[in-house]
Amino acid sequence: MELDPRSAGAEEGAPPVWRPSGLVTLTTDFGLQDPYVGIMKGVVHRACPGVTCIDLSHEIAPQDVATAGFFVAHSWNYFPVGTVHVAVVDPGVGSKRAILVAEEAGHAFLAPDNGLLDAVLGADAQVFTLDEDRFALPERSSTFHGRDVFAPAAGALAGGLAPAAAGEPRPGWLPSERDDPVRGVGTGGSIETEVVLVDRFGNLISGLDVGRLALDLGEWTVEAGGRLIPCAGTYTEVAPGEPLALVDSYGHLEVAVRDGDAARELNLGRGAVLTLRRRM
């Protein structure tokens, strides 16, 4: 089943038509202890009564822009065309940093211009600088643009305002330079990548998209933390407490421990190098 709607756009030459689905996804580093997320939802609903807000994640580590981008990049295409995706991990809040509004494949995206959308948008995205003054609440704070700018703008988009009408074009927009988590092919045909995310189960999720490289993991082992780890198809193919490598739900190489916490038991975390070696 093809889930990526980038291949199902409008007819060639036809102007894009924004058709909101009535859904808004929210991704933040706010957590749920404080009322910030609830307040954002209230402002979205006030701007667009009847909209449905879906929480993608609010447990991203503070200021972790890269993880926010990873989550949105691997989630947006599971939502209906016309969804508005709002991501607020914004260390530069209150500064002169811009807010981006973008449209691609019939979806809209709102995020700070801090690299968050680098992993999300493709080459066909239309990118604009949001007209913040147009959408901001009357008493805009310098610390909570999620409430004061992002939420009212998201409500306007969910209510039918086209992303192209929400700001000024950013022609030639390109993602910021960032480290490639796949370090390339080494000696003997080995492949190096690195851990980009540790999930709540302690699984070590790498930046290597197995499908993109057309790898058959049955032909490889993974070296992690000085240990050679077998590749498997499911967690149950190894004994409880044993490590394994497999393709995760993102399609990426993952190192896990069956019924355990790989990050803790292997003493590895984000940035750790994983090396795939062909089986002899």
PyMOL commands that set and color helices and strands:
alter all, ss='L'
color gray80, all
select helices_A, chain A and resi 5-7+36-47+65-73+76-78+116-119+132-135+145-158+163-165+187-189+217-219+235-237+262-266
alter helices_A, ss='H'
color red, helices_A
select strands_A, chain A and resi 23-28+52-57+84-88+99-104+107-112+126-130+167-169+182-185+191-198+204-209+220-224+227-230+243-247+252-257+273-278
alter strands_A, ss='S'
color yellow, strands_A
deselect
rebuild
show_as cartoon
